[in-house]
Amino acid sequence: MAADPVSATAAERLAALADERVDHRFKGLPPDADGLTVGELAAQRRNLFSGGFTTPVLALSAERLEHNLRLMETYATRHGLAFAPHGKTSMAPQLFQRQIEHGAWGITLAVPHQVRVTRAFGVRRVFLANELVDPAALAWVSAELAADPAFRFVCYVDSVRGVALMDAALRGTTRPVDVVVELAAGDGARTGVRTEEECAAVADAVAAVDTLRLVGVAGYEGEVPDADPQRVRAWLRRLTALAADFDKAGRFSSAGPDGIVVSAGGSAWFDAVADVFAELPELSLPVCKLLRSGAYVSHDDGHYREVTPFTRVPEEGTLHPAFRLWAQVVSRPSPEQAFANAGKRDAAYDLDLPEVQVVRADSAYRPADGITVTGLSDQHTWLRTPADSGLEVGDWVGMGLSHPCTSFDKWQLIPVVEQDGTVVDYIRTYF
């Protein structure tokens, strides 16, 4: 399915990000850059290590970012999938635009604020992978739909009461809100309807109102209890069977411009999604097989390195971790211990601690052999070091991070760095 380019107005807003002034709001940037615009600073092509940047500073590899964008574009095309990467990972409109340029159908989001960010930057197709019953948010969505005929919005429903609340908030609107019934991944899982019978009841409730339009089914296989390939595929087949049953019953007679939407796909099981979605029989309308994986854009050096499907299907390619957090050793109280000046405010730590990968001293690099992170304080990294590591106060340590979602959200402006250390761009986030 073709990607949807942004409007001219949106392109202007993206370009205007370069006009923002560099100042104290943006940690890690050179103090002598205060007052420059982001575009002016980028044009100087400073070096991350000699250009006045202060530690801690998070860097995003230009080459690895581009590799990951191309790889998932190729993967989705090869498997006949539409792709709406989850925007909550980065909340970065510049990356949304690059994902769309690399073939994305649109952007997936989780809460209304995130939708407002994408709309401010002209994203025309939004998949809200969550229920939406807030009247104020629904009124705003309805106004966006009324003002922009090209705006495509889809969200979850998983209860008859939820349908009633949405209907009450949307009465009198000019365009119905498109919804997909969310099938839960199992008992005790997150949101979603637990049984197929209850799914039918929710679908009937949608059909009974004019404010909503049923366009498909969806869910999140990452919540399957005790997930393994067999259990995940079994649940995905329940999802595709639900779509086929709904279609046979005529529930999609008024589906939207993309036909029938069948959506799943986090970052751990998208190979199973591709396999099972390929089994979907022909339905009465075209099917939009919508994948939503988002962590790929930066990948990581921890959790997603372990769970990515590319470890199971290496012939499909390899994602590259694109983040590196640089911190400086500020204390070496004993031969076996050191402290660097990055902490919980700077590094993801909810899944795994950072991984020390490289030491930079006197403009030279060496592997960080034997140096490990044992803990994080608010502003310190606790390092265990071999007595003969040679690590000294003033050295820089480069760390890989685990969990992209909680790496992006700690930084408002992230340098994009080429392999030789040249900073070529800055990514603005909106959390």
N, C-alpha and C positions, 0 to 999 in steps of 0.2 A: 504494500500500500504506500502511495507516495507520501513523502514528508510535506509539511505545510510551511512555506516560507513566512517569515514575519512581515508585517506591513512596513511601509516607509516610515511611519511615525515610530514604530518600535525600533527600527534601525537607528533612528535619530536618538532615541533614549539610550540605546546601548552605546552609541558613539559618545554620548554625553557623559558616560562614566569616566572617560578620560579627562573631563574637565573638573572633576572633584579635586579639592585641594588636599595635599598631604600635610598632616599635622599630628598632634599628640594622640589622636584617636587610634592610630594604626601602629601597633607594636612591631618592633623589629626593623622599621624603615629608618633610613639615615636621618639623624637629627638635622643635618645641614640641608635636607630636602624640604624642610618646612616652607610652605608657601608656594612650592611648585605644584603644578597640576600633575595628576597621575600620568597623563600622556607625556608631559615634559620629562618627568622622571624616567619613564620607560624609554624615551628617545635617547637618554644619556647612556643606556645600555651598561649600567654599572655592573661591576663584578660583586657577587654576593659576599665574597670574603675580603675584598680589598676596597670596596666602594662605600664604606661607611655604615653598612648595616650593623645593627646591634643584636646581641643574643638575649633571649632565644628568638629564632626566626624560623618559620615554617616555609619550606620551598617545595614547589610543584614542578616536576621534571617536564619540560616542554616536549621532549622526544617520547617519553613514556605515555604522557597524556594523549598525544596524537596516535600512538600505536594502539592504545586501548579503545579509543573512539573508532578507529578503522576496524579493529578486530570484531567488535560487537555489531557494527554495521554489516560486515561480511557474514557473521554468524546468523543474524536475523534474516538476511536475504536468502542465504543458503537453505534455511529451513522454512521459508515461506511465512515468516512471522512479521506482523506489525510490531513496532517497538515504541513503548512509552516509558523511558527510563525514569526511575523514581527520583524526583527532584529534591526530596528531603535530604538526600545524601549531601548535596553541595549547597543548595539554595543560592546558586550563582547564575544569574541570567546570562552571563557570557558563555558559561558552559552549556546552559540550556540551548543557546543558539548554535553552538558547535555540535551538540548532539542532534539537533534538527537538521543542520547542514549535512550530517552524516547519516541521514535517512530516517531519523525518528519520526514516528507518526505524530507525537505530541509528548507531553510531560505528565507523569503521574505525581500526585501530591497526596497529603494526608489530612491537612486541616485548612480551614478557610483562609487564614492569613497567608499561607503559602500560595493559594490560588491568586490572591490579590497581588502578590509579588510577580507571578508569571504574567498576569494580565497587564500590570504596569509596564512590562517589557514586551507585550504584544504576542504572547503565546496564544495560538488560536485553538488548540486542542488540549483539553485537560481531562485527565481521568483521576477522579478523587477516590482513592482506594480506602474509603471509610464511609460510615454512615453520616448523614448530614441532617440534623433536625433543628438547628438553631434558627429561629425566625429571622433575626437580623442578617445572618449570613445568607439565608435563602432569599431574602429580599434583594440583597446585593447581587447574588448570582442571577436572579430573574432580571434585574435591571441590565446587567451585562449582556444577557441573552437578547433582550429587547433592543439594546442599542447596537448590537453587532451581529448581523445575520450569519457571519462567517464563524462566530464563536461556537465551538463544539464542547459540551460539558457532559460528563457521565459520572454518576456516583453510585455507591452501594445503597441497598436497602436490605434489612434483615428481620423486619417485624411488621406486623399489621399496624401496631401503634405508631411505629416510625412513619409508615405511609400516611396515616391519619394526621400526624403532626406536620408533615411536609405539605400535605394537601391544604391544611388550614392556613399555613404561612404563604402559600402560593396562589390562593384563589384570586381571580381577576387578572392574572398574568397573561401575556400574549403568546408565549412559547412554553410548551411543557418541558419539564426537566427530565432528561433521559436517565434511567436507572437500570442497574443490573442487580439481580438477586445474588447476595453473597452466601455461598455454601460454606459452612464451617468446616474446618479441617479435622474435626473429631470432637468427641466429648471432652470438655475441659480445655479446649483450644480457645482462641481469642474470640473475636466477633464472628457473626455468621449464623445462618439458620442451621439447626442441627439435623433435621431430617428432610427428605424429599417431599414428604406430605406437607410439612410446614412451608417449604419453598413454594409449593403450589398455592397455599393459602395467601402467602405474601404476594405472589403474582396476581392472584385474583383481586386482591385489594388494590393493586396498582391499576388493573384494568377497569376498576369501578370508578376511577377519578379521572378528570380531564387535565389535571395539572402535571401528571407524570406520564412517562412513556417507557414501557419495558423494552429494552433493546438487547438484553443478554444475561449472562451469568458470569460469576467471577468468584475468586477466592485466593487464598495464600497457602501454598503447599508447605511453606516453612514452618507452619504451626502443626503439622501432622504429628501426633504423639509418637515418640520413639521412632522418629523418621529414619527410614532406610529406603533404598531404591524400590523395593517391592511395595512398601506401605505408601510411599509417595505416589507411585504410579497407580495404585489401586484407588487412591483418593482422586487423582486427576481423571481417572476413567469415570468416577461418579460424577464429576463436574461436566465432562463432555456428554455423558448419558443424560444428565439433567437438561443440557442445551437441546439435545435431540428430542427428548420427551416434550419439552416446552414447544419446540417447533412443530412436532406432530400434532399437538393440541391446538395449534393456531395462535399461540400466545405472542408471536412476534409479527403479527400481521401489519403492524405500523412501525417496524424498526426503522432506525434513522439512516442517514446517508452512507454509513459504513456497514450497513447490513446488521447481522447478528454478531454481537461482541461476546467472545469467550476469552476470559483473561485470567492469567495466573503468572507466577514467576518472580521469585526473589533472586538472590545472587548465589544460592547454594544448590538449586535443583533445576536450573533452566534447561539442562539436557533432557531431564525427564519430561518437562513441559513440551519441548520440541517433539519428542518421540510420541507422546500421547496425543498431542494436538494434530499430529500427522495422521492419526488413525480416525479422526473425526469424519463421519460419513457426510456426504453431500446433503445440505439442508435446503429449505425452500428459498432461501435468500443467500447472497454471498456472506461469508463468515470473516470477521476481523479477528484473527488469532493474535491477541495482544499480550506481549511479554512486557514485564515491568521492572526487570533487574536494574538496580541503580549503582551499586557499590563499585562496579567495574571501572567507572570513570577515573578513579585514582587507584583502585585496588588497594592492597595493604600488605604488610609484612607480618601478619598474624592470623587472625581468625579466617579471613576470606582467602588467604593463601592456602589454608588447609582445606576449606570446604568448597572452593570453586569447582564447578563441573569439569573444567579443563584439566584437572588432575585425573579424572576418569576417562576423558576423551582427548588425550594430548594431540591427536591428529587434527583437532579443530583449531589449535593454536594455544597461545599462552598469554595471559594477562601479566602486565609488569607493574609492580608497586611504584607509584609515582611520587609519593610523599617522602620527604626527609626533614626531620626536625633537627636543627643545629642549635646546640647549647655550648656554653663555655664552662670549663672546669674552674670553679671559684674557690675550692677548698680541697686540701689533700691531707686530712688530719692523721692518717696512718698509712703504712705501705699497702694495706688491703682495702682501703676505703677512700672514696673521693665523692665530691658533690658538684653537680652541674646546675646551672641557673635556669632550668626549665622544670615546671611542675604540673600539677593538675589543671592549672589555668591554661596550659599550653599544649598538653599532650593527651591523647585518648588513653584511657586506662580502664574502661568499663568491661572490656573483654580480655585484654592482655596488656601487660606492661610494655613500654617501648623496648626496642631491641637495638643495642649499640652495635653499629656496623663498621664505622670508620673513625679514625682519629686524624685531625688535621693540625699539624704543628710546623711552624716555620715554613709555611707554604707547601709542605709536603704531606702526602697522605699515607697512611698505613692501616692495615686491618686492625680492628679492635679485638684482637684475640684475647679471650679470657675475661673481657670486661662485660659485666652484666648489670642490669638494673634490678635492684632488690626492692625498691619502693619509690613512691612519689609523695612529697609534701606539696603544699600549695604552690611553692615556688622553687622547689629543689628536686633534683633527681638524685636518688641514692645509688651509688655505684660501688659494686664489689670489684676489686682489681687484683690481679697478680702482683706480688711485690716487685717483680722485674718488668712490669708493663711499660715503664717509661712515661706513664701519664703524668703530666705536670699541670700546675695551676696556669691558666691562660690558654691551654689547648682547647680546640673545638672538637666536640664529638657529634657525629652524625648518627641519628637514630631513626630506624624504621618504626612505623606506628601500626597499631591494629585498630580496625573499625573506622572506615572513612567518615561515617555520619558524625561521630563525636570527635573527629579531627578537624573537619571543616568548620564546625560551629564555634570553635575557639578563636577563630581568626577572621577579621573583617576584610583584610586586604592581603592577598597571598602572592608573593613573587613567583613568577613562572621563569624557571632557570634552565638554560641550555647546559649541555654536558660540561662545557668549559667554565661554568660559573656565571656566564653572562645573563643578566636579568632582562628578559625581552618583553614582559607584560606583567600585569597585576590583575588578579581575579578578586572581584568584589562579592562578598556574601551578604545575605539578608536573612538572619535568623531572628 
